[in-house]
Amino acid sequence: MSKSDQKQQIANGQGFIAALDQSGGSTPKALKLYGIEEDAYSGDEEMFGLIHEMRARIIKSPAFTGDKVVGAILFERTMDGEIDGIPTAQYLWEKRQVVPFLKVDKGLADSENGVKVMKPMPDLDALLEKGVSKGIFGTKMRSVIDAANPAGIKAVVAQQFEVGKQILGHGLVPIIEPEVTISISDKAEAEEMLLNEIKAQLDALPSDLDVMLKLTLPETDNLYKPLVDHPRVIKVVALSGGYSREEANDRLSRQTGMIASFSRALTEGLSAQQADADFDATLAATIDDIYKASIAG
């Protein structure tokens, strides 16, 4: 796999990044939305087997190609799995021209100063080495901001970039994801603080290191344009954050240079009970909608 070709696909490709990285506690919810109730499986192995089948079905669908889906974020077990006998990351790039990313965080710590930083990741280096061996291009890690608290937001961004440098040390591109909760009353103020903290961290990065950013769709259109244009940023992608696909697409279409990285909004309307033709048609329409919103800005 050519890292330079993959970087070009992310930087210049027309399309969006699919988030197929639900893990642990979020998997039962994802399966339920897909039409598989919790009484349909027993234990983690069966549960993760079913979610892998769902993701494989999405990835193999005719519309899921690099023409409109430039990248996909995987959960570790999905990376460890195979599609038609081919390791998932390899299948994505070689069969679909979709750049593979890996979710690396281990969840959120308890709330402090209005934010939830990431839990410690003592085994991160080993996971990154495995990701490199399996053809992963980059990583994703999520923190959460629940209030416009300067100390909290500073701590979130500092941790994200500290871990990001560790990831860069393995030759991988980190997606920095400090999510701002969409329901908070001071969301706009939190986003202004976040913008300033990210800019300060980016300005301090060496000129040979590049990152990506995954950010909640902002209250002020094009608030993050300075980050889109920053020389250390390959791409700024948007998370749907609980907005409906329609509202997320509408907000995204007004942001210049941002593309989507949707999870629930991508799988909305898909069901295990659908015949393949219906499944493929629903997914194709969804991909087309998200693609149009991603290239509109």
Steps between C-alpha positions, in 0.01 A plus 500: 500500500640839400486749785543788257207380286287463811593849621405639159165318517423661837634846416359532149238229455139605462293336770477421869633264770272222621512440877461124548658493844225443756653289775424351840202671656380663177482173304163376636344835412646487148369146454156595630478786252595243235207281606684249720370490858720403796319167542620397153856436621680368806829645621755735349629263232158461339433873537826602336450235232165657409638856492785380277246345264315832488817694425612248238159531332539878490857486370414247227197698382551635145470867603769474769804599293771765503306709250280628783637336816866603531565332836355270766566489876517148643470350848796275594298180463387610153863561404588154633221342295477416131266562211486217246822362649688831468601708807252786534744792458658335197155432351396862549798642313559235234137421414331831580775771494377601845773608746491302829515668843496340846318616815761485778351662809375287791205718594449805717612587851256644754385857445724775638491873422210443261687250280581133471860432400607162367578213733868397516621284210792298640497256208481766228846438354425131450166581337664753269765248398225251420314765301811575294548127429141475376520798265323764707559859382386695804318493832206661678456585868211680669463735796180684599437864590181563699553864600684816398759449773843642401702268725308193388525578130871575532551161670306314229695656214838461675436129558380448143815652354730325749359162397493618138878546507539144630290379205701709254811331637373174348452659158122517536277807459287579809146627473468737796137485621391734783122465464282787623165368625227641275244553779697732729380861540849650460599298191603807296726628780655156546574484127678839504720379786564172321600679180759710685647202687530290181661788309761541774585128489515494119728805489741317733521185285820440302464566128542131412204379709139511377176412676129480427217644708152362571270767640134547587315706239530857636234756592683767301541401136864473389628550854758231428613636163835612652560136593399378152762738358774424755816352340523225766146373431434242227121510542229618738211257527166546674324268741121490500489499880137396530357731236267326255663424166290774340609767748860378502515517120341845502751633753791333322406646161560848645858425616768573242760224473355266767385149410285253691607219729163364602418181690134471600400738221667267249319186613160670549235298316708183459361173634619142533160394367534690172556307179839583347345712224310714753800523732728609213248754371451653846874520564567644153245778560652575842853508361386732222336741747803514730735530201305797360508676839875434529586654165252788523717721718 
